[in-house]
């Protein structure tokens, strides 16, 4: 399976998982100069910016290991732009990550926050496998 197809299937699986959990999908593949957000959703009154990482195997690393400090920083920039563009202010927000490894899908709520991203904090997934 090629990388683009794997990513599309991973994002579709992630969106379905989130919807099954009661999330409302607002937008997919939001792109800006700052970066891209795979899924923007709402979980109750909280806006959730979701990064989806899919891999067929862990041969070259787990999907979570691909959520680098640089990626977190870009996601935060894109999220700030999305919030400003939509006029969303003073609402709770968080960053979730959905990892897809083969057929296994994992949803990590609150994987990092704006402060983590701004500091260039190391990915919380490095040690998760």
DOSE-961209 format. One record per residue: residue number from 1; y, x, z of N, C-alpha, C, CB in turn. Coordinates in pm, 1 decimal, always signed. Glycine has a CB too. Layout:
BEGIN
[NUM, [Y, X, Z], [Y, X, Z], [Y, X, Z], [Y, X, Z]],
...
//
This chain:
BEGIN
[1, [-117.2, +84.4, +0.0], [+0.0, +0.0, +0.0], [+123.5, +89.0, +0.0], [-0.2, -96.1, +121.5]],
[2, [+222.5, +56.4, -82.8], [+341.4, +140.2, -85.8], [+433.5, +107.6, +31.0], [+415.6, +122.9, -218.1]],
[3, [+527.3, +197.7, +57.6], [+613.7, +184.5, +174.5], [+699.8, +58.8, +171.1], [+702.1, +305.3, +186.0]],
[4, [+755.9, +26.3, +54.4], [+843.9, -90.9, +44.0], [+765.5, -219.8, +70.9], [+910.1, -96.8, -96.1]],
[5, [+647.1, -228.8, +12.7], [+563.9, -348.1, +33.9], [+523.9, -358.9, +181.1], [+437.4, -343.5, -56.3]],
[6, [+488.5, -247.1, +242.1], [+452.5, -244.6, +383.4], [+569.8, -291.3, +469.1], [+408.5, -103.3, +425.3]],
[7, [+690.1, -245.5, +434.8], [+809.5, -285.5, +509.8], [+836.0, -435.1, +497.3], [+931.3, -207.1, +461.2]],
[8, [+824.3, -488.0, +376.3], [+847.6, -631.2, +354.1], [+745.8, -714.5, +431.3], [+840.6, -664.9, +203.3]],
[9, [+619.8, -676.2, +423.8], [+516.1, -749.4, +497.9], [+537.1, -736.4, +647.9], [+376.2, -698.4, +459.8]],
[10, [+579.6, -617.3, +693.1], [+607.2, -596.5, +834.8], [+720.8, -685.3, +883.1], [+640.5, -450.7, +861.2]],
[11, [+827.9, -694.1, +805.2], [+941.8, -777.3, +841.8], [+904.8, -925.2, +842.9], [+1057.6, -753.2, +746.0]],
[12, [+824.3, -967.3, +747.2], [+780.5, -1107.4, +744.2], [+694.5, -1139.5, +865.9], [+702.2, -1137.0, +614.7]],
[13, [+603.8, -1049.3, +900.2], [+520.6, -1067.3, +1019.2], [+602.9, -1068.9, +1146.1], [+416.7, -957.9, +1027.7]],
[14, [+703.2, -981.7, +1151.3], [+791.6, -976.0, +1268.6], [+871.2, -1105.8, +1281.6], [+887.9, -855.0, +1258.7]],
[15, [+925.5, -1155.0, +1170.9], [+1003.1, -1279.4, +1174.4], [+916.4, -1395.3, +1221.7], [+1062.2, -1310.7, +1035.6]],
[16, [+793.5, -1402.2, +1173.0], [+702.6, -1509.0, +1215.3], [+671.7, -1498.1, +1364.1], [+572.3, -1504.4, +1133.9]],
[17, [+645.1, -1377.0, +1411.0], [+618.0, -1356.2, +1553.8], [+735.3, -1403.7, +1638.8], [+589.1, -1207.7, +1582.2]],
[18, [+856.4, -1366.2, +1598.8], [+974.9, -1405.7, +1673.9], [+993.8, -1557.4, +1672.3], [+1098.8, -1336.6, +1617.1]],
[19, [+976.0, -1618.2, +1555.6], [+986.4, -1764.0, +1546.5], [+882.7, -1832.1, +1634.3], [+970.2, -1809.7, +1401.6]],
[20, [+761.0, -1779.0, +1636.0], [+655.6, -1835.1, +1720.8], [+691.3, -1825.1, +1868.7], [+523.2, -1763.9, +1694.5]],
[21, [+774.0, -1726.0, +1903.8], [+818.8, -1708.8, +2042.8], [+942.0, -1793.9, +2073.5], [+849.7, -1561.4, +2070.5]],
[22, [+991.5, -1866.8, +1974.1], [+1105.7, -1954.7, +1995.8], [+1239.7, -1897.4, +1953.7], [+1112.4, -1990.5, +2137.7]],
[23, [+1240.4, -1781.0, +1892.9], [+1364.8, -1722.2, +1844.1], [+1410.0, -1797.3, +1719.5], [+1346.9, -1570.6, +1813.8]],
[24, [+1541.2, -1802.7, +1698.8], [+1595.9, -1859.1, +1575.8], [+1642.3, -1742.1, +1488.9], [+1714.2, -1960.0, +1605.5]],
[25, [+1584.3, -1728.9, +1370.0], [+1623.3, -1622.4, +1278.2], [+1755.3, -1663.2, +1213.0], [+1511.8, -1595.8, +1170.1]],
[26, [+1855.8, -1579.1, +1228.0], [+1988.2, -1607.3, +1172.0], [+2006.2, -1539.0, +1036.8], [+2098.2, -1561.9, +1269.0]],
[27, [+1960.1, -1414.3, +1028.9], [+1980.8, -1337.6, +905.7], [+1876.1, -1227.0, +897.0], [+2124.8, -1277.7, +900.6]],
[28, [+1841.2, -1193.1, +773.9], [+1748.3, -1081.4, +751.3], [+1813.2, -981.9, +655.8], [+1611.5, -1132.0, +694.0]],
[29, [+1784.3, -855.1, +680.2], [+1831.4, -745.6, +594.5], [+1983.2, -743.5, +577.0], [+1765.9, -755.5, +459.0]],
[30, [+2053.8, -749.2, +689.5], [+2199.1, -737.2, +688.6], [+2235.1, -590.0, +665.8], [+2261.3, -790.8, +822.7]],
[31, [+2312.5, -565.0, +558.9], [+2347.1, -427.5, +523.5], [+2497.4, -404.4, +531.7], [+2296.9, -394.7, +383.2]],
[32, [+2532.5, -288.5, +586.3], [+2671.6, -244.5, +590.7], [+2673.5, -94.8, +562.4], [+2738.4, -277.4, +729.5]],
[33, [+2792.9, -39.6, +556.1], [+2804.3, +106.1, +542.8], [+2748.8, +174.1, +667.9], [+2952.2, +148.0, +519.3]],
[34, [+2759.6, +106.6, +780.2], [+2711.9, +164.3, +907.2], [+2559.7, +172.4, +912.2], [+2762.8, +81.4, +1025.5]],
[35, [+2492.2, +79.9, +847.0], [+2346.4, +78.0, +849.8], [+2293.5, -59.9, +816.9], [+2294.7, +122.6, +985.9]],
[36, [+2166.6, -80.6, +844.6], [+2100.5, -206.9, +814.1], [+2035.2, -262.6, +940.7], [+1995.2, -188.1, +701.7]],
[37, [+2039.8, -393.9, +951.9], [+1968.7, -463.3, +1059.0], [+1860.3, -545.7, +991.5], [+2065.6, -553.8, +1146.6]],
[38, [+1736.2, -522.5, +1030.6], [+1625.5, -593.5, +966.7], [+1630.4, -742.6, +994.4], [+1492.9, -537.1, +1013.7]],
[39, [+1650.1, -778.3, +1122.0], [+1654.2, -920.2, +1159.2], [+1762.5, -941.1, +1264.9], [+1515.2, -968.7, +1212.2]],
[40, [+1844.6, -1043.6, +1244.2], [+1937.6, -1090.0, +1347.0], [+1884.3, -1225.6, +1390.0], [+2088.8, -1098.4, +1294.2]],
[41, [+1865.7, -1241.3, +1520.3], [+1808.0, -1365.5, +1571.9], [+1881.5, -1408.1, +1697.7], [+1657.1, -1348.7, +1600.7]],
[42, [+1849.5, -1527.2, +1744.1], [+1898.9, -1574.2, +1873.7], [+1778.8, -1609.3, +1959.5], [+1994.9, -1697.2, +1857.9]],
[43, [+1784.2, -1562.3, +2081.3], [+1684.2, -1594.2, +2182.9], [+1759.4, -1667.6, +2292.0], [+1609.8, -1464.5, +2238.4]],
[44, [+1756.1, -1799.4, +2285.4], [+1841.1, -1878.1, +2374.6], [+1986.1, -1851.6, +2337.5], [+1814.3, -1843.4, +2524.8]],
[45, [+2066.5, -1807.0, +2433.5], [+2206.9, -1776.2, +2407.1], [+2233.0, -1630.0, +2377.2], [+2289.6, -1817.4, +2523.1]],
[46, [+2128.5, -1550.5, +2360.5], [+2142.8, -1407.1, +2337.5], [+2122.5, -1372.6, +2190.9], [+2044.1, -1329.3, +2423.5]],
[47, [+2216.6, -1296.2, +2136.5], [+2199.6, -1244.8, +2000.8], [+2108.7, -1123.3, +2008.8], [+2337.5, -1208.6, +1934.7]],
[48, [+2011.4, -1118.9, +1917.9], [+1912.6, -1011.4, +1918.9], [+1912.1, -942.9, +1783.3], [+1771.5, -1065.4, +1953.7]],
[49, [+1932.5, -810.7, +1786.9], [+1928.2, -728.9, +1666.8], [+1793.1, -658.4, +1667.4], [+2048.5, -625.9, +1660.8]],
[50, [+1713.1, -686.7, +1565.7], [+1574.1, -642.7, +1565.3], [+1550.4, -536.8, +1458.1], [+1480.7, -761.7, +1543.3]],
[51, [+1496.3, -423.9, +1502.1], [+1451.8, -318.7, +1411.0], [+1301.0, -334.8, +1395.4], [+1489.9, -174.3, +1464.3]],
[52, [+1255.3, -337.2, +1271.2], [+1112.6, -349.3, +1242.9], [+1065.3, -217.8, +1183.1], [+1083.1, -469.2, +1146.4]],
[53, [+961.3, -162.1, +1241.3], [+900.9, -39.1, +1189.3], [+753.4, -65.8, +1163.7], [+920.0, +80.9, +1288.7]],
[54, [+712.2, -46.8, +1039.4], [+573.4, -73.8, +999.9], [+509.6, +52.1, +944.1], [+567.0, -187.6, +895.7]],
[55, [+385.1, +71.4, +981.1], [+304.1, +181.9, +930.3], [+162.5, +130.7, +908.7], [+305.6, +304.0, +1028.4]],
[56, [+99.7, +177.9, +804.9], [-40.0, +140.9, +780.4], [-131.5, +211.4, +880.0], [-81.4, +175.9, +635.5]],
[57, [-99.7, +338.2, +910.7], [-177.7, +416.7, +1006.9], [-81.2, +500.6, +1090.3], [-283.1, +508.0, +934.2]],
[58, [-133.0, +560.9, +1196.3], [-51.8, +648.8, +1280.5], [-69.8, +795.1, +1243.1], [-86.9, +628.6, +1427.1]],
[59, [-125.5, +819.4, +1125.3], [-154.1, +956.1, +1082.2], [-31.4, +1046.9, +1089.1], [-208.4, +954.9, +941.1]],
[60, [+84.0, +993.8, +1052.9], [+207.1, +1073.4, +1053.8], [+303.5, +1027.1, +1162.0], [+275.4, +1066.5, +917.9]],
[61, [+251.7, +962.5, +1264.3], [+334.0, +913.7, +1375.3], [+328.3, +763.4, +1386.7], [+477.7, +958.1, +1358.5]],
[62, [+357.2, +716.0, +1505.7], [+356.2, +572.0, +1530.2], [+487.2, +510.1, +1480.6], [+335.4, +542.0, +1681.2]],
[63, [+487.0, +380.2, +1458.0], [+611.5, +315.9, +1414.5], [+725.4, +335.9, +1515.1], [+588.0, +166.7, +1392.5]],
[64, [+694.2, +329.3, +1643.4], [+797.8, +346.4, +1745.3], [+864.7, +482.1, +1742.3], [+739.6, +324.4, +1880.0]],
[65, [+790.5, +582.8, +1701.0], [+847.8, +717.4, +1693.4], [+954.8, +728.3, +1585.0], [+737.9, +819.4, +1667.3]],
[66, [+957.9, +632.0, +1496.1], [+1056.3, +632.6, +1388.4], [+1190.8, +575.1, +1433.7], [+1003.6, +553.6, +1269.4]],
[67, [+1195.8, +518.3, +1553.2], [+1322.2, +467.0, +1607.2], [+1388.8, +583.7, +1679.3], [+1299.6, +342.6, +1704.8]],
[68, [+1459.8, +663.1, +1601.3], [+1522.7, +785.4, +1649.6], [+1660.3, +756.2, +1709.2], [+1534.7, +887.7, +1535.9]],
[69, [+1716.9, +852.0, +1781.3], [+1854.1, +833.9, +1830.0], [+1952.7, +806.0, +1716.5], [+1898.6, +957.6, +1907.1]],
[70, [+1935.5, +872.5, +1603.3], [+2024.1, +847.5, +1489.5], [+2009.9, +704.0, +1439.8], [+1994.2, +946.0, +1375.7]],
[71, [+1887.3, +652.8, +1436.1], [+1863.4, +515.5, +1392.4], [+1926.4, +416.9, +1490.6], [+1712.2, +488.4, +1378.7]],
[72, [+1912.5, +445.0, +1619.1], [+1971.9, +359.2, +1721.1], [+2123.6, +353.9, +1704.7], [+1934.9, +409.1, +1862.0]],
[73, [+2183.7, +468.4, +1679.1], [+2327.8, +477.8, +1660.7], [+2372.2, +394.4, +1540.3], [+2370.2, +624.6, +1642.7]],
[74, [+2298.3, +404.5, +1430.0], [+2329.8, +326.5, +1309.9], [+2314.0, +176.9, +1335.2], [+2239.8, +369.6, +1193.2]],
[75, [+2208.7, +139.4, +1405.8], [+2187.9, -2.2, +1438.4], [+2302.8, -57.0, +1521.3], [+2056.0, -21.0, +1513.5]],
[76, [+2347.6, +21.6, +1618.4], [+2458.5, -22.2, +1702.9], [+2584.6, -42.3, +1619.8], [+2484.3, +79.5, +1815.0]],
[77, [+2611.2, +49.7, +1527.5], [+2728.3, +35.8, +1440.4], [+2719.5, -87.9, +1352.8], [+2744.0, +159.2, +1353.2]],
[78, [+2601.8, -111.6, +1297.0], [+2582.1, -230.2, +1213.3], [+2595.7, -357.7, +1296.3], [+2443.9, -225.7, +1144.8]],
[79, [+2543.5, -355.3, +1418.4], [+2552.7, -472.5, +1506.0], [+2698.7, -502.0, +1541.2], [+2470.1, -450.5, +1634.9]],
[80, [+2775.4, -398.7, +1570.9], [+2917.9, -418.8, +1600.9], [+2989.6, -481.1, +1482.0], [+2984.8, -285.4, +1638.8]],
[81, [+2956.4, -433.4, +1363.2], [+3018.8, -488.4, +1243.1], [+2975.9, -633.8, +1223.1], [+2982.1, -403.6, +1119.1]],
[82, [+2847.1, -664.7, +1242.9], [+2799.1, -801.4, +1227.3], [+2871.8, -893.9, +1325.3], [+2646.2, -808.3, +1249.4]],
[83, [+2881.2, -852.1, +1450.3], [+2948.7, -933.8, +1552.4], [+3094.2, -959.6, +1515.1], [+2941.4, -865.1, +1689.7]],
[84, [+3163.9, -856.0, +1469.5], [+3304.3, -871.1, +1430.4], [+3317.8, -962.5, +1309.2], [+3366.5, -734.2, +1400.0]],
[85, [+3231.6, -942.9, +1210.5], [+3235.2, -1023.1, +1088.2], [+3210.7, -1171.2, +1117.1], [+3131.4, -971.7, +988.6]],
[86, [+3121.8, -1199.8, +1210.8], [+3087.1, -1338.7, +1243.7], [+3177.4, -1396.9, +1350.9], [+2943.0, -1347.2, +1289.2]],
[87, [+3267.3, -1314.7, +1407.2], [+3359.0, -1363.0, +1510.5], [+3290.2, -1390.4, +1643.0], [+3427.3, -1487.8, +1463.5]],
[88, [+3181.2, -1320.9, +1669.8], [+3107.7, -1339.3, +1795.1], [+3166.4, -1245.7, +1898.8], [+2954.7, -1313.0, +1776.5]],
[89, [+3213.0, -1305.3, +2010.3], [+3272.3, -1226.1, +2118.5], [+3218.7, -1274.2, +2252.4], [+3427.0, -1235.3, +2115.7]],
[90, [+3205.1, -1180.5, +2343.1], [+3166.5, -1212.4, +2481.6], [+3036.9, -1291.0, +2491.2], [+3276.3, -1290.6, +2548.6]],
[91, [+2942.1, -1256.9, +2407.4], [+2808.9, -1318.4, +2411.2], [+2707.7, -1209.3, +2442.6], [+2774.3, -1390.2, +2275.5]],
[92, [+2603.5, -1243.3, +2515.6], [+2501.7, -1140.8, +2542.7], [+2429.3, -1100.3, +2415.2], [+2400.5, -1191.4, +2646.3]],
[93, [+2402.6, -969.4, +2404.4], [+2332.7, -913.2, +2289.6], [+2230.3, -812.2, +2339.6], [+2432.3, -847.0, +2189.7]],
[94, [+2126.7, -790.5, +2259.2], [+2030.6, -685.6, +2291.2], [+1964.4, -637.8, +2162.0], [+1924.0, -736.6, +2393.0]],
[95, [+1897.6, -523.4, +2174.0], [+1823.4, -465.4, +2063.2], [+1675.6, -471.4, +2095.8], [+1868.3, -319.5, +2035.1]],
[96, [+1599.4, -534.2, +2008.5], [+1453.8, -539.3, +2020.3], [+1395.3, -457.4, +1905.9], [+1400.5, -687.5, +2017.5]],
[97, [+1273.0, -414.3, +1925.0], [+1199.7, -344.8, +1819.6], [+1065.2, -413.8, +1803.2], [+1181.7, -192.5, +1852.5]],
[98, [+1026.6, -435.6, +1678.9], [+893.1, -485.9, +1648.5], [+822.4, -375.6, +1571.7], [+897.5, -621.4, +1566.3]],
[99, [+710.1, -331.3, +1626.0], [+630.6, -229.2, +1557.6], [+507.8, -294.9, +1498.0], [+590.2, -114.4, +1654.5]],
[100, [+474.1, -250.3, +1378.0], [+356.0, -300.1, +1308.4], [+272.8, -177.3, +1271.8], [+394.3, -386.3, +1179.9]],
[101, [+153.9, -170.1, +1327.4], [+61.8, -60.6, +1297.3], [-67.2, -122.5, +1248.4], [+37.1, +31.5, +1422.3]],
[102, [-86.9, -116.0, +1117.0], [-201.1, -185.1, +1057.4], [-184.2, -334.6, +1078.3], [-335.4, -135.5, +1118.6]],
[103, [-276.9, -395.1, +1149.1], [-271.7, -538.9, +1177.4], [-211.0, -569.7, +1314.5], [-411.5, -598.0, +1169.3]],
[104, [-181.1, -466.3, +1393.3], [-130.1, -485.0, +1529.9], [+22.9, -492.3, +1529.7], [-178.1, -369.9, +1622.1]],
[105, [+75.2, -602.1, +1586.3], [+219.6, -620.7, +1596.0], [+257.4, -621.7, +1743.4], [+265.3, -752.6, +1525.0]],
[106, [+360.4, -543.5, +1777.7], [+409.4, -538.7, +1915.1], [+559.5, -564.6, +1916.0], [+376.9, -402.2, +1981.0]],
[107, [+603.9, -650.2, +2007.4], [+745.4, -683.0, +2022.3], [+795.0, -621.7, +2152.8], [+768.6, -838.0, +2020.3]],
[108, [+893.9, -534.2, +2143.7], [+951.7, -471.4, +2262.1], [+1091.6, -528.3, +2281.4], [+955.3, -315.0, +2248.7]],
[109, [+1106.0, -615.1, +2380.8], [+1235.9, -676.2, +2410.5], [+1323.8, -576.9, +2484.4], [+1218.7, -805.2, +2493.9]],
[110, [+1452.1, -578.4, +2449.6], [+1547.0, -492.9, +2519.6], [+1511.6, -345.8, +2508.5], [+1554.5, -532.3, +2664.5]],
[111, [+1469.1, -304.1, +2390.3], [+1422.9, -166.9, +2369.1], [+1532.2, -64.9, +2399.7], [+1374.7, -149.4, +2225.6]],
[112, [+1654.8, -98.1, +2365.1], [+1769.4, -12.8, +2398.4], [+1893.9, -98.1, +2393.0], [+1780.9, +109.5, +2301.4]],
[113, [+2004.4, -42.7, +2443.9], [+2129.6, -117.9, +2441.6], [+2238.9, -34.8, +2374.5], [+2172.1, -157.9, +2585.0]],
[114, [+2357.3, -91.0, +2365.8], [+2468.8, -23.1, +2298.9], [+2497.1, +111.4, +2364.9], [+2595.3, -111.1, +2301.3]],
[115, [+2490.3, +116.6, +2497.5], [+2516.0, +242.2, +2567.7], [+2414.8, +348.6, +2529.6], [+2513.8, +220.3, +2718.2]],
[116, [+2285.6, +310.8, +2522.9], [+2182.0, +405.9, +2480.7], [+2214.2, +460.3, +2342.0], [+2042.4, +338.8, +2481.0]],
[117, [+2248.4, +370.5, +2252.3], [+2275.2, +409.5, +2114.0], [+2396.9, +501.3, +2105.6], [+2296.6, +285.2, +2026.7]],
[118, [+2501.8, +468.5, +2180.2], [+2623.5, +549.0, +2177.7], [+2599.0, +689.2, +2233.2], [+2733.9, +479.8, +2257.1]],
[119, [+2512.8, +699.4, +2332.3], [+2480.9, +829.9, +2392.1], [+2382.4, +908.9, +2306.9], [+2423.7, +811.1, +2532.3]],
[120, [+2319.4, +844.3, +2211.7], [+2215.6, +912.3, +2134.3], [+2091.3, +931.8, +2218.8], [+2266.1, +1047.6, +2082.0]],
[121, [+2064.6, +833.5, +2305.8], [+1948.6, +841.5, +2394.8], [+1821.6, +852.0, +2313.1], [+1942.1, +719.3, +2488.4]],
[122, [+1724.8, +921.7, +2367.4], [+1597.1, +934.6, +2297.6], [+1524.2, +801.6, +2297.8], [+1510.0, +1043.6, +2362.3]],
[123, [+1449.5, +780.7, +2193.2], [+1375.6, +657.9, +2176.0], [+1280.6, +632.6, +2293.4], [+1298.5, +662.0, +2045.6]],
[124, [+1280.7, +511.4, +2342.6], [+1190.6, +474.0, +2451.1], [+1047.0, +460.5, +2402.0], [+1236.3, +343.5, +2515.1]],
[125, [+1026.8, +472.6, +2271.7], [+895.1, +450.8, +2214.2], [+814.7, +578.4, +2199.0], [+908.4, +384.8, +2081.5]],
[126, [+877.9, +691.8, +2211.9], [+808.8, +820.3, +2189.4], [+678.1, +828.6, +2267.3], [+899.7, +937.5, +2229.1]],
[127, [+676.1, +773.2, +2385.0], [+559.4, +788.6, +2471.3], [+473.3, +663.8, +2477.5], [+603.1, +825.9, +2609.6]],
[128, [+503.8, +567.6, +2394.4], [+429.8, +441.1, +2399.7], [+305.1, +442.6, +2312.9], [+519.2, +327.2, +2356.9]],
[129, [+308.8, +516.5, +2200.7], [+190.9, +522.1, +2113.3], [+178.5, +411.9, +2021.4], [+71.5, +528.0, +2189.4]],
//
